[in-house]
Amino acid sequence: MIALKLAFRNLIGAGLRTWQNVFVLSLAFVVIIWHRGIIDGWDHQAKRDMIAWDVAGGQYWHEAYDPYDPFTIQDSHSPLPTVWQEMIDQDKITPILIAQATIYPDGHMLNVKLSGIDPYQNILKIPTQELEVEGEDIPILLGTRMAKSTQLAKGDLVTIRWRDANGTFDAAEAKIAGIFKTNLPTVDNGQIYVPLERLRQMMQMPNEASIGIKAVNLEEPLPQSGWIFRDQQYLLADINAILEKKRVGGSILYFILMSLSMLAIFDTQVLSIFRRQKEIGTHIALGMTRGQVIQLFTIEGAMHSILAAGVAAIYGIPLLTMQAKNGFAMPASADDYGLAISEKIFPVYSAQLILVTVSLVFITATIVSFLPARKIAKMNPTDAIKGKLQ
C-alpha cells in the first residue's frame, strides 16, 4: 500500500510528462475498443442478415449443385425426398428450384438466375408474398440492386426466355410484382424470384427442387440420397474468413498504437531512473531493498495504464456510446462490395472486449516499466547518492 501511494505521488509530481503518456495510452484504449467494436458489430449484423435472408438453419443441396459454378445449375435438380413433404407442409423446409434464364430489359440482354420459391414460405425474410398475384404474366420479384441495374420498376413488363428440362427454348412476358431491399447482395444481384409452381411448369420439372432451406432450430432429418446438408458454419465460412482477416489487419493498428505508447513509457522510465539516482540511493541507504525500489518504479510505470483507463473512460464512454447509438455510416460504394454490409454498422462493445483490452495494456505497461527498472539492481548506493551511474 505504501508503495502504491508513493508511486502515485511520484507520478502526479512528474506533471506534464505523466499526463502526456497517459493521454497517448488512453488513445490506444479507445481506438482498440472502437475498432474491435466495429468489427464485432459487422460480424453480428452480417451473420444475422445472412441467416434471415439466405442461410436460415442450413441448406440441403442437390449433390450436383455448386453455387460458384453456373454450369452445374442445369443438372442440379431432382424430385423432393418423400420425408420432406410433411416438413414442407409445416413450413419447416422450403424448397427452391434454380434455373438459368435471359431477360431483355429495354432491349438489352441480361443473363439471370431464376429462383422458384413458395410465395407462402416464412423461413426466409424475402417478401415472397408479393408473388401471390393472378394473371397470365409471370410475376417476378427483384432486389433493389437488380432493379437498379435493369432500370425496372414495380409494374413493368419484361421479356424472359428460358430453356426447359427437354432443352426447348420458350419465352413469355413477366411483370415486376415487387422490389425488396436487403443488405445481402447474394440474394439480390443477378437474381429473379418467381412462384415455385410456376417455375416448375415453365421448366417441366414437377415436384423438383435444387436446394431446400431448413428452418432455424429444426433438427436435421436423416440424410437423403442425392442431397448434401450444409450447416450454418459451412455457409457462413466466407464471411467468417473475411472478418478474421479484418481482425488480423486491425492487429497491425493495435501494435502501432501500443508500440508508441509503450515507447513513451519506456523512455520516461529510463529518464526517470537517470534523473532520480540520488533518490534511489537514498531509498536503499534508508533500508529499502533493491527489489522494493524496482517494484516502486515498476508500479509507477504500470499506474500509467490505470490512469489512462480513467482518462479514456472520461471521453471514451460518451464517444463510444454515441457511436453505438447512431451507428457508423458506410459509404454508398460499400453496396457494390458484394459483402453483407448495411448502410450503418452499429458497434458492439462487450464486457469481454473491454476487460481483455484493459488487461493487455496493463500487463504490457508493467513489463515495459520493469525492463529499465532492472538497472537499479546494479546501482551502488554510495555512487547513486553522489549522482554517479555505474
C-alpha positions as CSV (number, residue, x, y, z in Angstrom):
1,M,0.0,0.0,0.0
2,I,2.9,2.4,0.9
3,A,4.5,1.6,-2.5
4,L,1.2,2.4,-4.3
5,K,0.8,5.8,-2.5
6,L,4.5,6.7,-3.1
7,A,4.3,5.6,-6.8
8,F,1.1,7.7,-7.3
9,R,2.6,10.7,-5.6
10,N,5.7,10.4,-7.9
11,L,3.6,10.2,-11.0
12,I,1.5,13.3,-10.1
13,G,4.7,15.1,-9.2
14,A,6.1,14.4,-12.6
15,G,3.4,16.8,-14.0
16,L,3.0,17.2,-17.8
17,R,5.3,14.3,-18.7
18,T,3.0,11.8,-16.9
19,W,-0.2,13.2,-18.4
20,Q,1.3,13.1,-22.0
21,N,2.0,9.4,-21.6
22,V,-1.5,8.8,-20.0
23,F,-3.2,10.6,-22.9
24,V,-1.4,8.7,-25.6
25,L,-2.1,5.4,-23.8
26,S,-5.8,6.4,-23.4
27,L,-6.0,6.9,-27.1
28,A,-4.8,3.3,-27.6
29,F,-7.5,2.1,-25.2
30,V,-10.3,4.0,-27.1
31,V,-9.1,3.2,-30.6
32,I,-8.6,-0.5,-30.0
33,I,-12.0,-0.9,-28.3
34,W,-13.7,1.2,-31.1
35,H,-12.1,-0.7,-33.9
36,R,-12.9,-4.1,-32.4
37,G,-16.4,-2.9,-31.7
38,I,-16.9,-2.0,-35.3
39,I,-15.7,-5.5,-36.5
40,D,-17.8,-7.3,-33.9
41,G,-20.8,-5.2,-34.9
42,W,-20.3,-6.0,-38.5
43,D,-19.9,-9.7,-37.5
44,H,-23.3,-9.7,-35.7
45,Q,-25.1,-7.8,-38.4
46,A,-23.7,-9.8,-41.3
47,K,-24.5,-13.2,-39.8
48,R,-27.9,-12.0,-38.6
49,D,-28.8,-10.9,-42.1
50,M,-27.3,-14.0,-43.8
51,I,-29.3,-16.3,-41.5
52,A,-32.5,-14.2,-42.0
53,W,-32.3,-13.8,-45.8
54,D,-30.4,-16.8,-47.1
55,V,-28.9,-19.4,-44.7
56,A,-31.7,-19.9,-42.2
57,G,-31.0,-23.1,-40.2
58,G,-28.9,-24.6,-43.0
59,Q,-29.4,-25.8,-46.6
60,Y,-29.8,-29.1,-48.4
61,W,-28.1,-29.0,-51.7
62,H,-28.6,-31.3,-54.6
63,E,-25.4,-33.4,-55.0
64,A,-24.6,-31.7,-58.3
65,Y,-25.3,-28.1,-57.1
66,D,-22.4,-25.7,-56.8
67,P,-23.3,-22.0,-56.3
68,Y,-19.9,-21.0,-57.6
69,D,-20.3,-23.0,-60.9
70,P,-23.2,-21.9,-63.1
71,F,-22.7,-24.9,-65.3
72,T,-24.0,-27.1,-62.6
73,I,-27.4,-25.4,-62.4
74,Q,-28.8,-27.2,-65.4
75,D,-28.4,-30.7,-63.8
76,S,-28.7,-29.8,-60.1
77,H,-32.4,-30.7,-59.6
78,S,-34.4,-33.8,-58.7
79,P,-37.7,-34.8,-57.1
80,L,-38.0,-34.0,-53.4
81,P,-37.5,-36.7,-50.9
82,T,-40.8,-38.0,-49.6
83,V,-39.8,-37.5,-46.0
84,W,-39.6,-33.7,-46.7
85,Q,-43.3,-33.4,-47.6
86,E,-44.6,-33.2,-44.1
87,M,-42.0,-30.7,-43.0
88,I,-42.7,-28.6,-46.1
89,D,-46.4,-28.6,-45.2
90,Q,-45.4,-27.4,-41.7
91,D,-43.1,-24.7,-43.1
92,K,-40.0,-26.3,-41.6
93,I,-38.3,-26.7,-45.0
94,T,-38.9,-24.5,-48.1
95,P,-37.7,-26.0,-51.5
96,I,-36.2,-23.7,-54.1
97,L,-35.8,-24.6,-57.8
98,I,-33.0,-22.8,-59.5
99,A,-32.7,-22.3,-63.3
100,Q,-31.0,-20.0,-65.8
101,A,-32.8,-17.6,-68.0
102,T,-32.3,-14.4,-70.0
103,I,-34.3,-11.2,-69.7
104,Y,-34.5,-8.3,-72.1
105,P,-35.0,-5.0,-70.2
106,D,-35.2,-2.1,-72.5
107,G,-33.9,-4.1,-75.5
108,H,-30.8,-5.3,-73.6
109,M,-29.9,-8.9,-72.9
110,L,-29.1,-10.0,-69.4
111,N,-28.4,-13.4,-68.0
112,V,-30.1,-14.1,-64.7
113,K,-30.8,-16.8,-62.2
114,L,-34.4,-17.8,-61.7
115,S,-35.2,-18.9,-58.2
116,G,-38.6,-20.6,-57.8
117,I,-39.8,-20.2,-54.2
118,D,-43.0,-20.8,-52.4
119,P,-44.9,-17.4,-52.0
120,Y,-46.3,-18.6,-48.7
121,Q,-42.9,-19.5,-47.0
122,N,-41.9,-17.9,-43.8
123,I,-38.4,-19.3,-43.3
124,L,-36.6,-16.6,-45.3
125,K,-37.1,-12.8,-44.9
126,I,-37.6,-12.4,-48.7
127,P,-41.1,-10.9,-49.1
128,T,-42.3,-13.7,-51.3
129,Q,-45.9,-12.9,-50.5
130,E,-45.7,-10.3,-53.2
131,L,-45.7,-13.1,-55.7
132,E,-49.3,-14.0,-54.8
133,V,-50.8,-12.4,-57.8
134,E,-53.1,-13.6,-60.6
135,G,-52.7,-13.1,-64.3
136,E,-51.1,-14.5,-67.4
137,D,-47.9,-12.6,-67.0
138,I,-45.2,-14.4,-64.8
139,P,-44.9,-12.5,-61.5
140,I,-41.3,-11.8,-60.6
141,L,-39.6,-10.3,-57.5
142,L,-36.4,-8.3,-57.7
143,G,-34.0,-6.8,-55.2
144,T,-33.1,-3.1,-55.4
145,R,-29.6,-3.7,-56.9
146,M,-31.1,-5.9,-59.6
147,A,-33.9,-3.3,-60.3
148,K,-31.3,-0.6,-60.5
149,S,-29.1,-2.5,-62.9
150,T,-32.0,-3.3,-65.2
151,Q,-33.8,0.0,-64.8
152,L,-37.0,-1.9,-63.9
153,A,-39.7,-0.7,-61.5
154,K,-42.7,-2.3,-59.9
155,G,-45.4,-3.0,-62.5
156,D,-43.1,-3.0,-65.5
157,L,-43.2,-5.8,-68.1
158,V,-40.1,-7.5,-69.3
159,T,-39.5,-10.4,-71.7
160,I,-37.9,-13.5,-70.2
161,R,-36.5,-16.5,-72.1
162,W,-35.6,-19.9,-70.7
163,R,-34.8,-23.5,-71.7
164,D,-36.8,-26.3,-70.1
165,A,-35.8,-29.7,-69.0
166,N,-36.1,-31.1,-72.5
167,G,-33.9,-28.4,-74.0
168,T,-36.7,-26.5,-75.6
169,F,-36.5,-22.7,-75.5
170,D,-39.6,-20.7,-74.6
171,A,-40.3,-17.1,-73.7
172,A,-43.0,-15.1,-72.0
173,E,-43.8,-11.7,-70.5
174,A,-43.0,-11.2,-66.9
175,K,-44.4,-8.5,-64.6
176,I,-42.5,-7.0,-61.7
177,A,-44.7,-7.8,-58.7
178,G,-42.4,-6.3,-56.1
179,I,-39.0,-4.9,-55.3
180,F,-37.3,-5.5,-51.9
181,K,-34.3,-4.1,-50.2
182,T,-31.7,-6.2,-48.5
183,N,-28.2,-5.9,-47.1
184,L,-27.3,-9.2,-48.7
185,P,-26.0,-9.0,-52.3
186,T,-26.1,-12.8,-52.8
187,V,-29.9,-12.8,-52.7
188,D,-30.2,-9.7,-55.0
189,N,-27.6,-9.4,-57.7
190,G,-28.5,-11.4,-60.8
191,Q,-31.5,-13.0,-59.1
192,I,-35.1,-13.1,-60.0
193,Y,-37.7,-14.8,-57.8
194,V,-40.8,-16.5,-59.3
195,P,-43.5,-18.7,-57.7
196,L,-42.2,-22.2,-57.3
197,E,-45.1,-24.0,-59.0
198,R,-45.0,-21.5,-61.9
199,L,-41.3,-22.2,-62.5
200,R,-41.8,-25.9,-62.3
201,Q,-44.4,-25.7,-65.0
202,M,-42.1,-23.5,-67.1
203,M,-39.2,-25.9,-66.7
204,Q,-41.3,-29.0,-66.9
205,M,-39.9,-30.2,-63.6
206,P,-42.9,-31.3,-61.4
207,N,-42.1,-31.6,-57.7
208,E,-38.4,-30.9,-58.2
209,A,-36.0,-28.6,-56.4
210,S,-32.3,-27.6,-56.4
211,I,-31.9,-26.8,-52.7
212,G,-34.0,-26.9,-49.5
213,I,-33.8,-24.2,-46.8
214,K,-34.2,-25.6,-43.3
215,A,-35.9,-23.5,-40.6
216,V,-33.8,-22.3,-37.7
217,N,-33.6,-24.7,-34.7
218,L,-35.1,-27.5,-36.7
219,E,-33.3,-30.8,-36.1
220,E,-31.6,-32.2,-39.1
221,P,-33.6,-35.0,-40.7
222,L,-31.9,-38.2,-41.7
223,P,-29.5,-37.9,-44.7
224,Q,-31.2,-38.2,-48.0
225,S,-29.6,-39.9,-51.0
226,G,-28.6,-37.4,-53.6
227,W,-28.8,-34.4,-51.2
228,I,-26.0,-32.8,-49.1
229,F,-26.7,-30.9,-46.0
230,R,-24.7,-27.6,-45.5
231,D,-24.9,-26.3,-41.9
232,Q,-24.6,-22.6,-40.8
233,Q,-20.9,-23.0,-40.1
234,Y,-20.2,-24.1,-43.7
235,L,-22.5,-21.4,-45.2
236,L,-21.0,-18.6,-43.1
237,A,-17.4,-19.7,-43.6
238,D,-16.8,-16.9,-46.2
239,I,-17.9,-14.0,-44.0
240,N,-16.0,-15.5,-41.1
241,A,-12.8,-15.6,-43.2
242,I,-13.3,-12.0,-44.3
243,L,-13.9,-10.8,-40.7
244,E,-10.9,-12.8,-39.4
245,K,-8.7,-11.0,-41.9
246,K,-10.1,-7.7,-40.8
247,R,-9.2,-8.6,-37.2
248,V,-5.7,-9.5,-38.2
249,G,-5.4,-6.2,-40.2
250,G,-6.7,-4.4,-37.1
251,S,-4.0,-6.0,-35.0
252,I,-1.4,-4.1,-37.0
253,L,-3.1,-0.9,-35.9
254,Y,-3.2,-2.1,-32.3
255,F,0.5,-2.9,-32.5
256,I,1.5,0.5,-33.8
257,L,-0.6,2.3,-31.1
258,M,0.8,0.0,-28.3
259,S,4.3,0.5,-29.6
260,L,4.1,4.3,-29.5
261,S,2.5,4.2,-26.0
262,M,5.0,1.7,-24.6
263,L,7.9,3.5,-26.1
264,A,6.8,6.7,-24.3
265,I,6.6,4.8,-21.0
266,F,9.9,3.1,-21.6
267,D,11.7,6.4,-22.3
268,T,10.0,8.0,-19.3
269,Q,11.2,5.3,-17.0
270,V,14.8,5.4,-18.3
271,L,14.9,9.2,-17.9
272,S,13.3,9.0,-14.5
273,I,15.8,6.5,-13.3
274,F,18.7,8.6,-14.7
275,R,17.4,11.8,-13.0
276,R,16.4,10.2,-9.7
277,Q,19.7,8.4,-8.9
278,K,20.1,10.3,-5.6
279,E,16.6,9.4,-4.6
280,I,17.2,5.7,-5.4
281,G,20.4,5.7,-3.5
282,T,18.7,7.4,-0.5
283,H,15.9,4.8,-0.5
284,I,18.4,1.9,-0.5
285,A,20.6,3.6,2.2
286,L,17.4,4.0,4.4
287,G,16.8,0.3,4.3
288,M,14.7,-0.4,1.2
289,T,15.9,-3.4,-0.7
290,R,16.8,-3.1,-4.4
291,G,13.8,-5.4,-5.1
292,Q,11.5,-2.9,-3.4
293,V,12.9,0.0,-5.3
294,I,12.5,-1.9,-8.6
295,Q,8.9,-2.7,-7.5
296,L,8.3,1.0,-6.9
297,F,9.4,2.0,-10.4
298,T,7.5,-0.8,-12.0
299,I,4.3,0.2,-10.2
300,E,4.9,3.8,-11.3
301,G,5.0,2.6,-14.9
302,A,2.0,0.3,-14.5
303,M,0.0,3.0,-13.0
304,H,0.2,4.9,-16.3
305,S,-2.3,2.3,-17.7
306,I,-4.6,2.7,-14.7
307,L,-4.7,6.5,-15.1
308,A,-5.0,6.1,-18.9
309,A,-8.1,3.8,-18.3
310,G,-9.6,6.5,-16.2
311,V,-8.9,9.3,-18.7
312,A,-10.2,7.0,-21.6
313,A,-13.4,6.5,-19.7
314,I,-13.9,10.2,-19.3
315,Y,-14.0,10.9,-23.1
316,G,-14.3,7.4,-24.5
317,I,-17.5,6.3,-22.9
318,P,-19.6,9.3,-24.3
319,L,-17.9,8.9,-27.8
320,L,-18.4,5.1,-28.0
321,T,-21.9,5.3,-26.6
322,M,-22.9,7.9,-29.2
323,Q,-21.3,5.7,-31.9
324,A,-23.2,2.6,-30.7
325,K,-26.4,4.6,-30.7
326,N,-26.1,6.3,-34.1
327,G,-24.0,3.7,-35.9
328,F,-21.1,4.1,-38.3
329,A,-22.3,5.2,-41.7
330,M,-20.9,3.2,-44.6
331,P,-20.1,4.9,-47.9
332,A,-22.5,4.5,-50.8
333,S,-19.9,2.5,-52.7
334,A,-20.0,-0.2,-50.0
335,D,-23.2,-1.5,-51.6
336,D,-21.0,-2.7,-54.6
337,Y,-18.5,-4.7,-52.5
338,G,-20.5,-7.9,-52.7
339,L,-20.5,-8.3,-48.9
340,A,-23.2,-8.2,-46.3
341,I,-22.8,-4.6,-45.2
342,S,-25.7,-2.5,-44.1
343,E,-26.0,1.3,-44.5
344,K,-24.9,1.7,-40.9
345,I,-22.8,-0.6,-38.7
346,F,-23.6,-0.5,-35.1
347,P,-20.6,-1.3,-32.9
348,V,-20.8,-4.0,-30.2
349,Y,-18.7,-3.3,-27.1
350,S,-18.8,-6.4,-25.0
351,A,-17.6,-6.6,-21.4
352,Q,-15.1,-9.2,-22.5
353,L,-13.6,-6.9,-25.1
354,I,-13.1,-4.1,-22.6
355,L,-11.6,-6.4,-19.9
356,V,-9.2,-8.0,-22.4
357,T,-8.1,-4.7,-23.8
358,V,-7.5,-3.2,-20.3
359,S,-5.7,-6.3,-19.1
360,L,-3.5,-6.4,-22.2
361,V,-2.5,-2.8,-21.9
362,F,-1.9,-3.1,-18.1
363,I,0.3,-6.2,-18.5
364,T,2.3,-4.7,-21.4
365,A,2.9,-1.4,-19.5
366,T,4.0,-3.4,-16.4
367,I,6.5,-5.4,-18.4
368,V,7.9,-2.3,-20.2
369,S,8.2,-0.5,-16.9
370,F,10.1,-3.4,-15.4
371,L,12.7,-3.6,-18.1
372,P,14.5,-0.3,-17.4
373,A,14.0,-0.7,-13.7
374,R,16.3,-3.7,-13.6
375,K,19.2,-1.3,-13.9
376,I,18.6,-0.3,-10.3
377,A,19.8,-3.7,-9.1
378,K,23.3,-2.9,-10.4
379,M,23.5,0.5,-8.6
380,N,25.9,1.1,-5.8
381,P,24.0,3.2,-3.1
382,T,27.0,5.4,-2.3
383,D,27.6,6.2,-6.0
384,A,23.9,6.7,-6.5
385,I,23.7,9.3,-3.7
386,K,26.6,11.1,-5.3
387,G,24.8,11.1,-8.7
388,K,27.1,8.6,-10.4
389,L,25.9,5.7,-12.5
390,Q,27.8,2.6,-12.9
